[in-house]
Amino acid sequence: MGSQVVICGGGVVGLTVARRLAKEGMDVLLIEKEEDFGLHASGRNSGVLHAGIYYAPDSLKARFSIEGNRRMREFVKEKGLPINEHGKVIVAKDEEDLERLLRLYDRARRNGAKVFLIDEVELKDVEPQAKTYERAIFSPNTAVINPQQVMEALAEDVLSTGRVRVMLGVRCLGRVSSDKVKTTVGNVSYKLFINAAGVYADRLAHFWGVGFNYRIVPFKGTYRRLKDVKVLGNVYPVPHPKSPFLGVHFTHTPSGEVIVGPTAIPAFGREHYGLLRGIDFEAPKILLQDSILLLTNPLFKYVALREPRKYVLRWFYESCRWMVEDLKVSDLKKSDRVGIRAQLIDWKSKELIMDFVVEKAERSVHILNAVSPAFTASLPFADHIFTMVKEYLN
Ligand SMILES: Cc1cc2nc3c(=O)[nH]c(=O)nc-3n(C[C@H](O)[C@H](O)[C@H](O)COP(=O)(O)OP(=O)(O)OC[C@H]3O[C@@H](n4cnc5c(N)ncnc54)[C@H](O)[C@@H]3O)c2cc1C
């Protein structure tokens, strides 16, 4: 087997990179351990196409999210897939939150995001059931898609190039030599290896001698759904400065359901989707890592102490009731939707890495922190990966 480029991981990153390289005339072998694409983060997220609001200036996230949002919306429409383009409002709980909201508005403007600062009356026009303290941010370009449908369409696109061979149900196990990767069906040769293994990317990268100072810590995102649809687009809180995540929010999916979430609960396995399901041999190591972070990282501590209680309906309700008029605890129904965030930690400094991370080493490229909004940003991000790997392929 002598494909030029071997990509490990059939999530949105693996598929969009494969599509981009195939369009440049390269032969690609895409290896995915599951029997289908998008069975992990890429098919289990909120489906929100973010619009460039939150991200640090000069970050890859800021660079790619606005263009990614535009291109993904175009892609979805071109494929005739459903999309909710009602936009998003970010609301404030109190005076302290309002100050944060105004700072967020400035950041969004500096990033070039299309946003409007609106008052309570204007908020009612956009999102009649949302509540805020004095002001809200309105983002008309935030949209919602069905991530599984997008994954299917991307996979079809990739296959239609005729340049991508796919191996489903095959796992990459590690590096054999500078041009061979070991898989569950034998060794595979490559000219270039791309690690797009999502929550396993750090483990795989270590075989290539890359990213020993990084570790991925999994966070579980659980959801509930609203009994009666009361939200037309998206209602988000202002992110809390002590939390690295956006906070539980309301999202009206294209199928007409309103989902509420996700939480960000430290998980005990990279696929710890159930209460016990997905806890594996790594659990003791993850528990130890979490304990160390609890003592050393204030952001992790804030999340770890608050988020697990959202398993309890009452606490979940408390985290979001203030954003929507007349929300009753009985409006929040169970949902089996759950995803795992692959959050990268710099283990030396114990800091959570907020931007995407891509590292190169000896004919290999490792995508190490494709956290949210990597789904939104995936198309320009794939262009970025292409420019990084060009030199290997001449
Ligand atoms: C709860 C939640 C909500 C989110 N909401 C949003 C949102 O609204 N908008 C947004 O833009 N982003 C969102 N995200 C982020 C987004 O889903 C991810 O950034 C994106 O899906 C990452 O894609 P990926 O391809 O890197 O990872 P994955 O989708 O996890 O793909 C990695 C693939 O690699 C495979 N794999 C792993 N190891 C191996 C191996 N050794 N051999 C072969 N295959 C392997 C896995 O099976 C998997 O299919 C959310 C994420 C979560 C968890």
The ligand as a Tripos MOL2 file, in Angstrom:
@<TRIPOS>MOLECULE
LIG
   53    58     1     0     0
SMALL
NO_CHARGES

@<TRIPOS>ATOM
      1 C1        -20.1550   18.7110   22.8040 C.3       1 LIG1
      2 C2        -19.4470   19.4230   21.6810 C.ar      1 LIG1
      3 C3        -20.0470   20.5230   21.0680 C.ar      1 LIG1
      4 C4        -19.3920   21.1920   20.0400 C.ar      1 LIG1
      5 N1        -20.0370   22.2030   19.3820 N.ar      1 LIG1
      6 C5        -19.4550   22.7560   18.3030 C.ar      1 LIG1
      7 C6        -20.1640   23.7180   17.5330 C.ar      1 LIG1
      8 O1        -21.3320   24.0000   17.8060 O.2       1 LIG1
      9 N2        -19.5260   24.2740   16.4560 N.ar      1 LIG1
     10 C7        -18.2480   23.9440   16.1200 C.ar      1 LIG1
     11 O2        -17.7270   24.5120   15.1620 O.2       1 LIG1
     12 N3        -17.5580   23.0220   16.8250 N.ar      1 LIG1
     13 C8        -18.1500   22.4040   17.8750 C.ar      1 LIG1
     14 N4        -17.4900   21.4410   18.5810 N.ar      1 LIG1
     15 C9        -16.1210   21.1070   18.1870 C.3       1 LIG1
     16 C10       -16.0790   20.1710   16.9790 C.3       1 LIG1
     17 O3        -17.0290   19.1520   17.0730 O.3       1 LIG1
     18 C11       -14.6830   19.5980   16.8960 C.3       1 LIG1
     19 O4        -13.7680   20.6580   16.9650 O.3       1 LIG1
     20 C12       -14.4360   18.8230   15.6010 C.3       1 LIG1
     21 O5        -15.4740   17.9340   15.3650 O.3       1 LIG1
     22 C13       -13.0970   18.1110   15.6880 C.3       1 LIG1
     23 O6        -12.9770   17.2920   14.5570 O.3       1 LIG1
     24 P1        -11.8610   16.1770   14.4800 P.3       1 LIG1
     25 O7        -11.9230   15.6430   13.1130 O.co2     1 LIG1
     26 O8        -10.5740   16.7450   14.9720 O.co2     1 LIG1
     27 O9        -12.2600   15.1220   15.5960 O.3       1 LIG1
     28 P2        -13.2830   13.8060   15.5720 P.3       1 LIG1
     29 O10       -14.5500   14.2030   14.9970 O.co2     1 LIG1
     30 O11       -13.2340   13.3130   16.9490 O.co2     1 LIG1
     31 O12       -12.5490   12.8530   14.5660 O.3       1 LIG1
     32 C14       -11.4110   12.1170   14.8860 C.3       1 LIG1
     33 C15       -11.5800   10.7480   14.2620 C.3       1 LIG1
     34 O13       -10.3820   10.0220   14.3950 O.3       1 LIG1
     35 C16       -10.7180    8.6620   14.6110 C.3       1 LIG1
     36 N5         -9.5460    8.0480   15.2590 N.ar      1 LIG1
     37 C17        -9.0480    8.3170   16.4740 C.ar      1 LIG1
     38 N6         -7.9590    7.5910   16.7110 N.ar      1 LIG1
     39 C18        -7.7610    6.8350   15.6090 C.ar      1 LIG1
     40 C19        -6.7840    5.8770   15.2600 C.ar      1 LIG1
     41 N7         -5.7670    5.5530   16.0880 N.pl3     1 LIG1
     42 N8         -6.8770    5.2640   14.0470 N.ar      1 LIG1
     43 C20        -7.8910    5.5790   13.1900 C.ar      1 LIG1
     44 N9         -8.8450    6.4860   13.4740 N.ar      1 LIG1
     45 C21        -8.7700    7.1170   14.6690 C.ar      1 LIG1
     46 C22       -11.9480    8.7210   15.4960 C.3       1 LIG1
     47 O14       -12.6980    7.5280   15.4420 O.3       1 LIG1
     48 C23       -12.6640    9.9180   14.9340 C.3       1 LIG1
     49 O15       -13.6370    9.5560   13.9820 O.3       1 LIG1
     50 C24       -18.1060   20.7650   19.6300 C.ar      1 LIG1
     51 C25       -17.5130   19.6620   20.2280 C.ar      1 LIG1
     52 C26       -18.1820   18.9790   21.2320 C.ar      1 LIG1
     53 C27       -17.5370   17.7750   21.8430 C.3       1 LIG1
@<TRIPOS>BOND
     1     1     2 1
     2     2     3 ar
     3     2    52 ar
     4     3     4 ar
     5     4     5 ar
     6     4    50 ar
     7     5     6 ar
     8     6     7 ar
     9     6    13 1
    10     7     8 2
    11     7     9 ar
    12     9    10 ar
    13    10    11 2
    14    10    12 ar
    15    12    13 ar
    16    13    14 ar
    17    14    15 1
    18    14    50 ar
    19    15    16 1
    20    16    17 1
    21    16    18 1
    22    18    19 1
    23    18    20 1
    24    20    21 1
    25    20    22 1
    26    22    23 1
    27    23    24 1
    28    24    25 2
    29    24    26 1
    30    24    27 1
    31    27    28 1
    32    28    29 2
    33    28    30 1
    34    28    31 1
    35    31    32 1
    36    32    33 1
    37    33    34 1
    38    33    48 1
    39    34    35 1
    40    35    36 1
    41    35    46 1
    42    36    37 ar
    43    36    45 ar
    44    37    38 ar
    45    38    39 ar
    46    39    40 ar
    47    39    45 ar
    48    40    41 1
    49    40    42 ar
    50    42    43 ar
    51    43    44 ar
    52    44    45 ar
    53    46    47 1
    54    46    48 1
    55    48    49 1
    56    50    51 ar
    57    51    52 ar
    58    52    53 1
@<TRIPOS>SUBSTRUCTURE
     1 LIG1         1 GROUP 0 **** ****
